[in-house]
Amino acid sequence: MKNSKRIPCLLAGLLTAAAACADPDTREVEVHRLQNDKLSYSFTTGLGGRGLGFAAAGRDNLLKVGEAVREQPAPEVSADAGFIPYFGHIVWPGPQSNWWGQQTVNPERRAAKADWPPDPFTVLSKYSLAELTDTSAKIVSPVSPVTGLQLTKEVRLDGDALEHRVEAVNRRDEAVSWDIWFNTRVGPETRVYVPVKDFDSDLRLSKFPEMAGEAKADEEKRKRGFFDFTRGEQIKAKAYIEPAAGWFAAFTDDQLFVIEFPLLPRDAIHPDQSLVELYLEADPAQPGSGVLELEVHGPYRTLAPGESMSATEKWHAVAYTGEDTVEGHLRALRELGLETP
């Protein structure tokens, strides 16, 4: 397949670490690349069918990819496996509070009502490559004994958009209850704009114990009707958001990244979660060491045996050469025809 590459230097480019090319003992991860004249997307069937690269044509990778992709390219997949920071783009089942509550392969995690780590069979397994063209792919997961689900992931480049569609089928002989949860990791310095109508009722902030201060909304963006975290201090926090529109935007130094999704009613989402969630871990004393997670939930469903559900999101990326200011960012959003408050 001409799209398939097992080249360490390609992986190094995704990691933005040229030194990886100099290591002759580097084990290789198979990377497939989709491309048209506007966008490129790279993924591997390993590591949970993970997205490893996305960018506007001629630009650098927008996704944060962990060194673990190079260092641990063939993880052990078992019910006892822990979290490995591969990052990139992954799909989780939701809600997090019940990750280990519908299984018997790890009784200890079930008894503890563990909410970490995510299901190893979903996020570490090698998926089967069912279809591959220059601009599209379909991959299929093994059935997870933790969730009972089998996932089919389809991605397709269509002009200036990358379309994601995930189908989950219940392969058990009994009902299971889950949602489909998209999680896209970018660098912690990325600036975010999530449209919010009512900050009192549509936003909930939660900080982790490691964070000394309080998690807060950026005041300048809040006045303009958008959420982002206040930056400048050490932060480890999560935002749960009912967005005012079916999109949010993220700016890097030279690209604008937009994620679109169906705007669902609040009661379609599990009460522990929100339609949009952001997780930010950043420390100014260690630039680039953290991560920003851009998360979107599909509807929470109970699936009978053999029943399926699906969820979608659409990505856009364009070059950005405007000012690194709120006004400059909002101007770029208006030029794309995105509604701003």
DOKOL-587141 format. One line per 10 residues: number of its first residue (from 1); their letters; for each residue x, z, y of N, C-alpha, C, O. Coordinates in steps of 0.001 Angstrom, whole numbers, plus 500000, padded with zeros to 6 digits. Example, Ala and Ser with C-alpha at 12.3 -4.5 7.8 and 13.67 -1.06 7.14 Angstrom:
BEGIN
1> AS> 513190/507800/494310/512300/507800/495500/513200/507800/496700/514236/508465/496681; 512850/507080/497750/513670/507140/498940/512900/507870/500030/513409/508039/501138
This chain:
BEGIN
1> MKNSKRIPCL> 500848/500000/498810/500000/500000/500000/500880/500000/501234/501718/500886/501403; 500699/499021/502091/501648/498867/503184/501553/499979/504213/502477/500163/505005; 500429/500742/504219/500286/501833/505171/501020/503089/504724/501232/504000/505524; 501412/503146/503451/501977/504360/502891/503472/504419/503138/504200/503460/502881; 503922/505572/503646/505345/505742/503919/505811/507073/503358/505122/508085/503485; 506993/507069/502733/507631/508311/502304/508990/508377/502983/510028/508420/502323; 508970/508383/504295/510197/508287/505076/510392/509586/505852/509569/509902/506712; 511456/510356/505581/511647/511608/506286/511645/511460/507797/511152/512347/508493; 512190/510350/508335/512250/510202/509786/510873/510054/510402/510667/510474/511540; 509910/509461/509676/508546/509410/510186/507990/510814/510285/507361/511163/511284
11> LAGLLTAAAA> 508214/511625/509264/507774/513005/509300/508459/513751/510425/507829/514562/511103; 509727/513492/510633/510448/514153/511718/509829/513823/513058/509748/514686/513933; 509386/512581/513235/508734/512212/514477/507455/512988/514692/507146/513376/515819; 506701/513221/513620/505484/514004/513729/505798/515450/514060/505051/516107/514785; 506909/515944/513526/507332/517309/513810/508007/517426/515166/508280/518532/515633; 508279/516288/515803/509067/516230/517047/510365/517009/516891/510781/517754/517778; 510995/516812/515724/512265/517492/515450/513194/516480/514812/513204/516321/513591; 513974/515796/515630/514826/514722/515124/515840/515224/514119/516332/514450/513298; 516163/516508/514170/517161/517044/513251/516737/516901/511802/517581/516895/510906; 515428/516785/511560/514969/516655/510177/515544/515422/509515/515742/515413/508300
21> CADPDTREVE> 515817/514379/510288/516358/513143/509716/517775/513337/509203/518235/512577/508352; 518466/514338/509707/519861/514524/509339/520018/515292/508034/521132/515413/507525; 518926/515814/507483/519000/516635/506285/518802/515754/505059/517675/515335/504796; 519857/515454/504295/519719/514550/503152/518932/515154/502007/518492/514432/501112; 518742/516492/502017/518022/517146/500934/516545/517344/501251/515824/517958/500464; 516087/516835/502384/514692/517001/502771/513768/516398/501720/513877/515218/501388; 512868/517208/501206/511841/516679/500313/510797/515973/501163/510518/516380/502290; 510227/514916/500614/509393/514045/501415/507911/514304/501182/507485/514584/500062; 507136/514208/502253/505686/514229/502189/505205/512805/502396/505643/512132/503329; 504323/512345/501548/503799/510992/501702/502865/510948/502903/501886/511691/502967
31> VHRLQNDKLS> 503171/510077/503849/502399/509960/505081/501787/508570/505160/502482/507567/504993; 500491/508514/505414/499780/507252/505611/499455/507124/507096/499062/508097/507741; 499619/505935/507622/499435/505713/509058/498375/504638/509298/498477/503523/508785; 497361/504990/510082/496357/504040/510547/496687/503685/511990/497121/504543/512758; 496484/502425/512362/496892/502025/513712/496095/500807/514167/495822/499895/513386; 495727/500813/515459/495254/499603/516121/495970/499497/517457/496983/500168/517657; 495481/498683/518372/496212/498482/519623/496022/499617/520615/496643/499614/521677; 495165/500599/520284/494909/501699/521205/495334/503067/520671/495711/503945/521447; 495276/503251/519355/495472/504571/518767/496264/504486/517470/496362/503429/516846; 496830/505631/517079/497407/505772/515744/497027/507135/515187/496875/508107/515928
41> YSFTTGLGGR> 496875/507188/513870/496540/508435/513179/497319/508475/511876/497335/507499/511126; 497967/509604/511602/498746/509772/510383/498210/510955/509594/497798/511962/510170; 498217/510825/508272/497721/511908/507425/498456/511874/506096/499114/510892/505753; 498331/512958/505366/498842/513014/504007/497708/513390/503076/496814/514147/503453; 497741/512863/501854/496754/513283/500863/497085/514672/500327/496216/515351/499780; 498338/515095/500482/498728/516441/500098/498325/517445/501164/497764/517088/502199; 498623/518712/500888/498412/519776/501884/496974/519809/502367/496715/520056/503544; 496031/519559/501454/494625/519617/501824/494121/518386/502537/493148/518464/503286; 494769/517231/502318/494331/516012/503003/494436/516155/504502/493474/515903/505228; 495588/516554/504961/495801/517039/506329/496173/515925/507294/496976/515050/506970
51> GLGFAAAGRD> 495575/515966/508498/495996/515091/509579/497298/515585/510170/497434/516771/510470; 498266/514684/510341/499589/515063/510834/499952/514417/512166/500907/514846/512813; 499216/513403/512584/499577/512744/513834/498408/512014/514454/497625/511374/513753; 498286/512107/515780/497284/511351/516526/497826/511135/517924/498357/512056/518544; 497692/509907/518420/498238/509610/519744/497655/508317/520277/497227/507447/519518; 497646/508208/521609/497404/506923/522247/498589/506016/521952/499697/506498/521711; 498365/504716/521969/499417/503751/521635/500659/503990/522482/500584/504064/523708; 501809/504110/521808/503077/504279/522496/503375/505676/522973/504392/505893/523633; 502521/506634/522660/502714/508016/523119/503082/508925/521946/502958/508551/520780; 503541/510140/522298/503962/511100/521284/502761/511755/520603/501636/511707/521100
61> NLLKVGEAVR> 503030/512359/519469/502008/513027/518680/501342/514152/519468/502023/514995/520052; 500009/514163/519482/499261/515226/520144/499128/516473/519273/498956/517572/519799; 499202/516321/517968/498972/517438/517064/500223/518290/516906/501347/517788/516925; 499999/519588/516750/501111/520483/516418/501265/520501/514902/500316/520796/514175; 502455/520187/514442/502752/520154/513010/503858/521157/512728/504908/521123/513370; 503630/522050/511772/504600/523090/511478/505780/522602/510660/505666/521631/509911; 506911/523274/510803/508093/522952/510007/507831/523121/508513/508553/522564/507687; 506798/523890/508167/506476/524090/506750/506132/522787/506048/506288/522690/504830; 505664/521777/506789/505373/520480/506169/506634/519916/505531/506583/519345/504442; 507750/520076/506202/509031/519593/505677/509635/520574/504672/510240/520168/503680
71> EQPAPEVSAD> 509464/521856/504940/510135/522867/504132/509383/523209/502846/510002/523592/501853; 508048/523074/502855/507232/523387/501679/506232/522259/501429/505025/522465/501563; 506715/521075/501070/505817/519925/500945/504957/519934/499685/504031/519131/499564; 505251/520830/498747/504498/520868/497484/504142/522313/497156/504720/522889/496234; 503207/522911/497886/502898/524326/497689/502197/524580/496359/501514/523709/495822; 502379/525777/495849/501615/526202/494678/500172/526434/495101/499914/527097/496105; 499244/525894/494345/497823/526049/494651/497209/526973/493609/497101/526618/492435; 496811/528156/494049/496186/529121/493153/495279/530018/493972/495324/529997/495202; 494459/530804/493300/493548/531713/493988/494283/532852/494670/493694/533579/495469; 495568/533016/494362/496364/534073/494980/497238/533564/496118/497934/534353/496756
81> AGFIPYFGHI> 497215/532273/496384/498093/531696/497406/497745/532234/498786/496595/532571/499071; 498768/532305/499638/498578/532767/501003/498519/531619/501991/498464/530450/501610; 498533/531976/503268/498490/530978/504337/499887/530412/504574/500868/531155/504609; 499970/529106/504735/501222/528433/505083/500981/527671/506380/500039/526881/506450; 501802/527880/507409/501532/527291/508733/501905/525813/508836/502847/525444/509537; 501152/524981/508128/501355/523534/508242/500752/522991/509538/501240/522010/510098; 499681/523645/510009/498952/523232/511216/498409/521808/511069/497872/521482/510010; 498527/520952/512081/497893/519647/512025/496380/519778/512071/495846/520745/512614; 495692/518795/511497/494224/518797/511459/493761/519072/510041/494209/518427/509094; 492847/520048/509902/492373/520450/508586/490870/520709/508669/490311/520867/509755
91> VWPGPQSNWW> 490231/520750/507507/488818/521110/507416/488708/522382/506594/489240/522473/505488; 488009/523361/507152/487723/524615/506461/486238/524678/506129/485441/523976/506751; 485846/525514/505152/484448/525902/505023/484176/527077/505960/485091/527842/506264; 482973/527230/506408/482604/528385/507215/481353/529027/506612/480621/528362/505878; 481092/530300/506905/481786/531125/507895/483021/531810/507316/483154/531967/506102; 483908/532207/508200/485139/532868/507786/484853/534190/507092/485581/534582/506180; 483794/534882/507517/483479/536198/506957/483120/536141/505475/483148/537166/504794; 482784/534961/504972/482395/534839/503562/483331/533925/502780/482951/533396/501735; 484547/533737/503278/485485/532835/502620/485701/533166/501149/485826/532266/500319; 485745/534452/500826/486037/534861/499448/484830/535528/498795/484975/536209/497779
101> GQQTVNPERR> 483640/535339/499366/482453/536032/498880/481632/535283/497856/480692/535844/497293; 481970/534004/497594/481172/533201/496659/482048/532700/495506/481963/531538/495109; 482895/533597/494973/483834/533198/493922/484184/534378/493034/483949/535534/493386; 484754/534063/491868/485172/535096/490918/486627/534943/490506/487111/535719/489681; 487343/533957/491062/488727/533706/490634/489722/534666/491281/490858/534778/490819; 489314/535359/492343/490149/536399/492947/489250/537586/493278/488799/537721/494416; 488983/538453/492290/488071/539578/492500/488518/540527/493605/487688/541115/494298; 489843/540676/493768/490333/541594/494794/489932/541127/496191/489480/541928/497008; 490094/539852/496464/489721/539341/497782/488208/539403/497988/487739/539648/499100; 487462/539186/496937/486009/539291/497063/485609/540728/497368/484793/540965/498260
111> AAKADWPPDP> 486165/541682/496649/485821/543086/496859/486202/543549/498252/485501/544359/498859; 487319/543032/498760/487787/543410/500098/487046/542667/501206/487272/542936/502385; 486163/541735/500840/485483/540875/501817/486515/540223/502739/486360/540194/503960; 487563/539706/502117/488692/539150/502871/488250/537967/503731/487479/537114/503291; 488755/537934/504964/488504/536780/505836/489794/536002/506108/489873/535216/507052; 490790/536235/505271/492067/535525/505362/492783/535692/504037/492738/536782/503469; 493438/534674/503519/493648/533339/504073/492475/532411/503770/491567/532787/503030; 492486/531190/504339/491485/530197/503954/491686/529757/502505/492751/529963/501923; 490659/529157/501941/490662/528732/500541/491852/527829/500226/491940/526728/500770; 492768/528266/499361/493941/527434/499043/493583/526093/498408/494289/525104/498609
121> FTVLSKYSLA> 492502/526053/497649/492139/524807/496968/491637/523753/497953/491733/522554/497689; 491105/524201/499088/490660/523278/500136/491815/522830/501011/491888/521656/501373; 492727/523743/501363/493724/523437/502392/495128/523157/501859/496005/522762/502627; 495358/523354/500560/496687/523108/499990/496695/522014/498922/497744/521428/498653; 495554/521731/498318/495509/520786/497198/495842/519364/497625/495726/519003/498796; 496256/518567/496651/496427/517135/496867/495089/516448/496641/494434/516660/495620; 494689/515624/497603/493449/514868/497504/493745/513498/496890/494886/513035/496909; 492718/512860/496352/492853/511510/495799/492594/510487/496894/491665/510636/497687; 493415/509453/496930/493239/508375/497904/492281/507348/497312/492639/506619/496387; 491062/507293/497849/490035/506402/497308/490046/505038/497977/489805/504024/497321
131> ELTDTSAKIV> 490323/505000/499287/490337/503737/500025/491387/503822/501123/491607/504890/501695; 492038/502695/501419/493014/502646/502501/493122/501225/503036/493370/500283/502284; 492931/501080/504358/493188/499820/505053/494083/500131/506246/494536/501266/506400; 494340/499144/507086/495160/499380/508274/494502/500351/509246/495193/501010/510024; 493162/500449/509209/492448/501242/510213/491475/502255/509615/490725/502883/510361; 491461/502432/508306/490513/503376/507720/491047/503940/506412/491928/503362/505776; 490491/505080/506030/490889/505712/504772/489779/506621/504285/488969/507122/505064; 489763/506820/502977/488852/507780/502355/489647/508567/501325/490332/507981/500487; 489560/509897/501383/490238/510754/500420/489239/511767/499871/488287/512149/500552; 489468/512197/498630/488528/513070/497932/489280/514271/497375/490329/514122/496749
141> SPVSPVTGLQ> 488739/515454/497606/489381/516682/497142/489019/516983/495698/488018/516476/495191; 489824/517805/495029/489356/518396/493779/488241/519394/494092/488069/519794/495244; 487492/519789/493080/486455/520803/493278/487129/522159/493432/487987/522528/492630; 486740/522895/494459/487334/524211/494683/486592/525281/493890/485370/525388/494001; 487311/526082/493086/486658/527199/492407/486324/528347/493351/485597/529265/492973; 486841/528307/494562/486534/529339/495553/485226/529033/496274/484413/529933/496488; 485015/527776/496650/483818/527410/497418/482751/526708/496593/481576/526722/496960; 483144/526097/495484/482227/525264/494720/482058/523874/495281/481290/523078/494739; 482766/523561/496365/482586/522298/497067/483637/521270/496667/484766/521610/496314; 483236/520012/496732/484157/518880/496690/483987/518116/497993/482872/517741/498355
151> LTKEVRLDGD> 485091/517886/498699/485055/517234/500005/485477/515777/499899/486399/515432/499160; 484791/514936/500644/485214/513553/500855/485437/513370/502344/484522/513557/503146; 486658/513004/502711/487007/512810/504119/487194/511324/504385/487943/510643/503684; 486506/510834/505403/486649/509443/505824/487106/509407/507276/486556/510115/508120; 488100/508592/507569/488567/508392/508939/488619/506894/509205/488966/506098/508332; 488264/506531/510440/488230/505105/510786/488562/504926/512254/487951/505560/513114; 489517/504076/512542/489810/503682/513912/488855/502564/514308/488763/501539/513633; 488146/502779/515415/487197/501792/515923/487423/501658/517422/486884/502437/518208; 488219/500674/517816/488532/500504/519235/489293/501699/519760/490381/502014/519278; 488715/502371/520758/489396/503512/521381/488984/504842/520769/489176/505887/521392
161> ALEHRVEAVN> 488421/504829/519561/487957/506065/518931/488463/506180/517498/488631/505183/516796; 488702/507427/517082/488956/507754/515684/487756/508550/515196/487476/509636/515703; 487056/508014/514222/485858/508658/513708/486188/509438/512436/486790/508908/511502; 485781/510709/512422/485927/511560/511242/484546/511806/510639/483591/512116/511351; 484456/511666/509335/483234/512054/508624/483642/512815/507370/484465/512344/506586; 483061/513988/507191/483352/514808/506018/482048/515088/505288/481072/515540/505886; 482044/514818/503998/480896/515150/503150/481316/516240/502180/482396/516177/501593; 480460/517240/502014/480705/518327/501070/479585/518336/500041/478408/518359/500401; 479947/518317/498755/478978/518325/497660/479142/519619/496871/480260/520011/496536; 478032/520275/496577/478066/521470/495743/478175/521057/494279/477245/520471/493725
171> RRDEAVSWDI> 479307/521362/493653/479536/521005/492259/479250/522157/491296/479555/522053/490108; 478680/523231/491780/478345/524349/490901/476943/524183/490305/476187/523287/490680; 476628/525070/489375/475296/525103/488774/474384/526075/489499/473277/526354/489037; 474838/526589/490626/474039/527495/491447/474254/527147/492910/475204/526446/493258; 473370/527639/493759/473438/527323/495186/474651/527987/495835/475086/529062/495424; 475182/527323/496856/476230/527897/497703/475834/527662/499160/475055/526757/499460; 476373/528481/500061/476036/528385/501484/477308/528286/502311/478140/529193/502298; 477456/527162/503042/478657/526915/503832/478330/526036/505038/477239/525476/505148; 479304/525934/505934/479309/524855/506911/480612/524074/506768/481494/524455/505999; 480721/522980/507515/481950/522182/507578/482599/522459/508923/481963/522321/509968
181> WFNTRVGPET> 483866/522850/508895/484547/523394/510068/485804/522563/510329/486770/522628/509568; 485781/521788/511405/486952/521004/511818/487901/521893/512620/487471/522610/513523; 489182/521845/512291/490176/522645/513008/491374/521756/513336/492086/521298/512443; 491582/521522/514625/492634/520626/515109/493634/521434/515914/493271/522044/516920; 494905/521448/515480/495925/522267/516141/496755/521423/517098/497228/520341/516751; 496921/521943/518311/497766/521313/519326/498699/522378/519891/498585/523556/519552; 499618/521960/520752/500553/522907/521341/499854/523902/522255/498835/523568/522861; 500382/525125/522368/499724/526169/523158/499703/525890/524648/498925/526502/525381; 500555/524967/525112/500582/524634/526535/499479/523655/526923/499289/523386/528109; 498753/523120/525951/497679/522160/526210/496585/522806/527050/496177/523935/526780
191> RVYVPVKDFD> 496111/522093/528069/495066/522601/528960/493713/522062/528514/493571/520867/528254; 492720/522945/528426/491441/522602/527816/490305/522686/528834/490329/523497/529759; 489310/521819/528632/488097/521819/529452/486894/521741/528522/486600/520683/527964; 486194/522875/528355/484969/522916/527560/483802/523152/528514/483762/524195/529165; 482851/522224/528621/481720/522425/529537/480867/523614/529100/480467/523705/527939; 480593/524523/530033/479792/525713/529755/478752/525862/530862/479081/525784/532045; 477506/526074/530472/476429/526226/531455/476315/527656/531951/476248/527892/533157; 476292/528616/531029/476093/530024/531372/477211/530837/530721/477205/531054/529510; 478153/531277/531519/479304/531996/530973/478926/533368/530430/479662/533932/529621; 477797/533912/530860/477369/535217/530358/476772/535126/528959/477018/535994/528121
201> SDLRLSKFPE> 475991/534081/528704/475305/533982/527413/475928/532984/526451/475671/533045/525249; 476746/532064/526961/477269/530981/526121/478744/531124/525777/479327/530228/525167; 479352/532241/526162/480776/532462/525899/481005/533883/525430/480505/534835/526028; 481769/534018/524349/482192/535332/523871/483689/535278/523609/484171/534386/522912; 484424/536235/524169/485871/536294/523994/486238/537479/523108/485679/538567/523245; 487170/537257/522209/487620/538302/521300/489134/538262/521221/489714/537223/520909; 489774/539382/521499/491237/539413/521423/491677/540086/520132/490936/540869/519537; 492891/539770/519710/493481/540377/518529/494242/541637/518949/494666/541740/520100; 494423/542603/518029/495093/543858/518383/496492/543668/518954/496953/544495/519741; 497179/542585/518567/498537/542345/519057/498576/542024/520547/499643/542078/521159
211> MAGEAKADEE> 497447/541696/521131/497405/541315/522539/497209/542551/523404/496243/543293/523223; 498121/542775/524339/498078/543977/525165/496981/543914/526224/496267/544894/526438; 496845/542773/526883/495866/542647/527951/494508/542214/527445/494207/542323/526256; 493676/541713/528376/492353/541231/528032/492321/539708/528069/492978/539086/528904; 491561/539117/527168/491356/537672/527194/490376/537336/528309/489322/537960/528426; 490728/536349/529129/489892/535999/530276/489755/534488/530395/490585/533721/529907; 488677/534089/531062/488476/532679/531377/489252/532322/532630/489321/533111/533572; 489839/531127/532640/490513/530618/533835/489495/530508/534968/488491/529808/534840; 489756/531200/536072/488752/531320/537127/488496/530008/537843/487347/529697/538156; 489537/529228/538113/489335/527957/538815/488475/527011/537990/487582/526356/538526
221> KRKRGFFDFT> 488737/526938/536706/487930/526067/535851/486518/526618/535679/485549/525860/535632; 486410/527925/535588/485079/528538/535459/484197/528165/536641/483018/527861/536461; 484750/528186/537837/483965/527825/539025/483486/526380/538968/482485/526028/539591; 484198/525549/538224/483819/524143/538097/482971/523886/536850/482614/522743/536565; 482646/524955/536104/481775/524814/534944/482484/524543/533635/481882/524006/532705; 483771/524910/533544/484536/524665/532321/485243/525934/531866/485637/526773/532676; 485395/526055/530541/486185/527161/530010/487573/526701/529598/487744/525640/528997; 488550/527515/529933/489880/527538/529334/490353/528975/529454/489851/529723/530294; 491297/529367/528639/491872/530699/528754/492736/530804/530002/493376/529832/530405; 492754/531981/530609/493763/532283/531615/495124/532338/530928/495288/532999/529902
231> RGEQIKAKAY> 496084/531647/531498/497427/531593/530903/498400/532437/531723/498041/533005/532755; 499641/532505/531237/500706/533166/531982/501214/534441/531360/502317/534887/531676; 500419/535049/530464/500846/536252/529766/500714/536030/528263/500100/535061/527816; 501302/536950/527487/501171/536865/526040/499691/536957/525672/498964/537814/526173; 499262/536055/524787/497843/536016/524437/497673/535691/522965/498387/534857/522410; 496723/536356/522349/496277/536042/520998/494794/536365/520968/494397/537516/520784; 493983/535336/521150/492561/535564/521364/491747/534372/520891/492274/533287/520645; 490453/534606/520774/489540/533549/520348/488343/533499/521279/487853/534527/521745; 487879/532274/521543/486685/532043/522351/485621/531410/521473/485882/530444/520756; 484414/531967/521539/483248/531425/520839/482320/530852/521899/481872/531574/522791
241> IEPAAGWFAA> 482028/529554/521806/481396/528847/522914/480188/528047/522442/480247/527344/521434; 479082/528168/523194/477952/527249/523071/478117/526230/524193/477750/526521/525332; 478652/525056/523913/479000/524121/524986/477769/523498/525628/476702/523408/525020; 477948/523070/526875/476861/522427/527611/476775/520939/527319/475819/520285/527736; 477747/520396/526617/477763/518975/526272/478474/518805/524940/479169/519713/524485; 478304/517650/524314/478891/517404/523006/480298/516854/523068/480618/515882/522384; 481146/517470/523888/482543/517049/523982/483359/518153/524641/482813/519018/525326; 484641/518116/524433/485582/518865/525264/486862/518061/525352/487092/517140/524569; 487695/518424/526320/488893/517638/526615/490119/518532/526628/490037/519724/526922; 491262/517932/526302/492538/518643/526308/493592/517739/526934/493705/516564/526584
251> FTDDQLFVIE> 494362/518297/527862/495397/517538/528568/496781/518034/528172/497046/519236/528156; 497664/517078/527849/499085/517358/527726/499774/516751/528942/499107/516346/529894; 501102/516683/528919/501823/516123/530060/501451/514670/530321/501399/514240/531474; 501191/513904/529252/500986/512466/529462/499817/511864/528692/499698/510642/528600; 498943/512721/528132/497777/512203/527419/496542/513061/527667/496628/514261/527929; 495403/512407/527576/494103/513062/527604/493478/512880/526225/493311/511758/525748; 493141/513986/525601/492596/514028/524245/491164/514539/524349/490935/515642/524846; 490205/513755/523887/488794/514134/523939/488238/514185/522524/488446/513267/521730; 487529/515266/522215/486831/515399/520938/485334/515430/521217/484854/516259/521990; 484601/514517/520582/483147/514469/520689/482521/514924/519376/483116/514769/518309
261> FPLLPRDAIH> 481307/515494/519462/480634/516040/518289/479140/516126/518577/478749/516124/519744; 478293/516202/517554/476859/516382/517780/476583/517733/518436/477141/518753/518029; 475727/517734/519446/475371/518970/520145/474234/519636/519376/473084/519205/519465; 474550/520673/518632/473592/521324/517741/472959/522540/518402/473589/523175/519247; 471719/522881/518032/471111/524116/518543/471829/525340/517995/472439/525289/516927; 471752/526426/518727/472466/527643/518343/472074/528128/516953/472920/528614/516202; 470792/527998/516607/470351/528532/515318/470774/527670/514131/470529/528044/512984; 471406/526518/514388/471945/525709/513292/473302/526218/512824/473768/525856/511743; 473937/527061/513643/475289/527560/513368/475207/528970/512804/474366/529760/513233; 476067/529293/511849/476097/530653/511310/476329/531641/512449/477155/531380/513324
271> PDQSLVELYL> 475615/532778/512458/475722/533710/513595/477110/534289/513826/477396/534758/514928; 477977/534272/512824/479344/534754/513028/480215/533744/513768/481296/534088/514247; 479751/532508/513862/480555/531430/514432/479854/530861/515666/478775/531317/516046; 480481/529856/516286/479874/529107/517384/480146/527633/517152/481028/527264/516376; 479378/526795/517834/479569/525357/517674/481006/524965/517998/481629/524205/517256; 481533/525488/519114/482926/525251/519507/483656/526582/519542/483135/527574/520053; 484853/526597/519003/485705/527778/519060/487120/527360/519431/487604/526311/519006; 487766/528183/520221/489169/527972/520570/489954/529212/520175/489550/530334/520477; 491073/529005/519502/491992/530100/519204/493310/529784/519883/493880/528711/519687; 493791/530726/520685/495061/530522/521389/496021/531650/521072/495699/532828/521224
281> EADPAQPGSG> 497202/531265/520629/498306/532199/520424/499489/531658/521208/500019/530594/520887; 499902/532390/522236/500975/531905/523106/501732/533084/523689/501168/534148/523945; 503033/532868/523892/503893/533883/524486/504847/533182/525441/505701/532418/524993; 504727/533421/526758/505614/532756/527716/507094/532988/527440/507935/532179/527831; 507415/534098/526762/508818/534376/526447/509342/533496/525319/510552/533403/525111; 508433/532849/524590/508824/531952/523500/508042/530646/523633/507120/530398/522855; 508397/529818/524599/507644/528588/524865/507523/527702/523627/508498/527471/522912; 506311/527213/523392/506073/526300/522283/505926/526951/520933/505683/526262/519943; 506069/528284/520861/506054/528939/519556/504650/529184/519029/504480/529431/517835; 503660/529123/519873/502299/529432/519460/501513/528201/519061/502077/527174/518684
291> VLELEVHGPY> 500189/528327/519152/499308/527235/518749/497972/527382/519469/497540/528490/519786; 497337/526261/519715/495965/526226/520218/495131/525481/519190/495440/524344/518834; 494068/526127/518714/493182/525506/517740/491899/525054/518421/491240/525835/519108; 491552/523794/518225/490335/523194/518764/489366/523045/517594/489576/522208/516717; 488307/523853/517578/487475/523985/516386/486026/523584/516668/485475/523900/517722; 485429/522892/515718/484030/522475/515805/483355/522763/514468/483879/522413/513410; 482182/523407/514525/481418/523717/513320/480249/522763/513146/479582/522385/514110; 480014/522381/511893/478787/521698/511536/477702/522716/511228/477952/523920/511275; 476499/522247/510913/475402/523175/510617/475654/523968/509340/476247/523463/508387; 475195/525215/509337/475306/526091/508172/474159/525762/507226/472992/525778/507617
301> RTLAPGESMS> 474509/525462/505969/473501/524994/505019/473641/525713/503679/474740/526092/503273; 472515/525891/503006/472514/526295/501608/472287/525047/500773/471285/524352/500938; 473226/524768/499873/473187/523559/499066/472813/523898/497629/473451/524738/496995; 471783/523244/497124/471443/523358/495714/472498/522625/494887/473269/521843/495443; 472553/522857/493581/473519/522126/492751/473395/520613/492945/472306/520048/492853; 474532/519973/493214/474556/518531/493423/474174/518078/494814/474316/516896/495128; 473694/518978/495660/473281/518603/497015/474502/518483/497920/475520/519138/497694; 474391/517644/498941/475517/517418/499850/475103/517612/501295/473917/517626/501624; 476102/517762/502151/475911/517789/503600/477102/517084/504221/478124/516883/503564; 476973/516710/505482/478076/516021/506151/478187/516485/507591/477249/517049/508155
311> ATEKWHAVAY> 479348/516237/508172/479597/516550/509578/480552/515503/510130/481339/514909/509394; 480468/515288/511439/481290/514258/512075/481886/514771/513374/481350/515677/514012; 482991/514179/513745/483505/514289/515099/484281/513019/515411/484725/512302/514515; 484434/512760/516708/485079/511529/517161/486167/511893/518156/485948/512685/519072; 487352/511303/517965/488495/511574/518837/488813/510363/519708/488673/509214/519290; 489246/510660/520929/489783/509648/521833/491106/510160/522394/491274/511366/522575; 492027/509274/522664/493276/509622/523353/493650/508470/524269/493647/507309/523861; 493972/508805/525514/494413/507794/526479/495618/508341/527225/495799/509554/527337; 496432/507439/527728/497565/507860/528553/497043/508512/529823/496048/508066/530394; 497721/509577/530267/497349/510247/531512/498566/510306/532422/499604/510855/532050
321> TGEDTVEGHL> 498435/509741/533609/499544/509725/534567/499162/510385/535879/499881/510268/536872; 498026/511080/535885/497567/511724/537112/498244/513060/537355/499180/513446/536654; 497744/513754/538368/498305/515052/538742/497972/516111/537689/496913/516072/537063; 498888/517046/537509/498669/518153/536586/497950/519280/537319/498470/520385/537472; 496740/518964/537764/495903/519909/538494/494485/519819/537955/494125/518849/537289; 493686/520831/538246/492288/520802/537815/491571/519605/538411/490831/518914/537710; 491781/519351/539697/491105/518221/540331/491551/516898/539714/490730/516006/539499; 492841/516768/539430/493328/515556/538790/492722/515364/537409/492353/514251/537036; 492621/516442/536656/492027/516363/535329/490550/515988/535396/490084/515151/534624; 489816/516607/536317/488389/516304/536430/488162/514864/536870/487206/514217/536440
331> RALRELGLET> 489038/514373/537720/488925/512970/538141/489083/512045/536930/488351/511065/536794; 490034/512359/536057/490247/511537/534865/489038/511581/533935/488688/510571/533324; 488405/512734/533827/487213/512837/532988/486068/512004/533554/485352/511333/532811; 485902/512051/534871/484847/511239/535491/485113/509755/535288/484182/508980/535070; 486373/509357/535357/486710/507943/535167/486401/507468/533751/486168/506281/533526; 486401/508402/532792/486032/508057/531418/484525/508088/531199/484039/507774/530112; 483793/508465/532236/482341/508525/532122/481828/509789/531479/480670/509853/531065; 482684/510809/531387/482257/512075/530819/481561/512901/531886/482069/513076/532994; 480403/513396/531535/479609/514176/532479/480317/515485/532771/480718/516199/531851; 480472/515802/534049/481055/517080/534444/480016/517869/535225/479204/517279/535936
341> P> 480027/519199/535106/479001/520024/535769/478990/519830/537278/478187/520451/537974
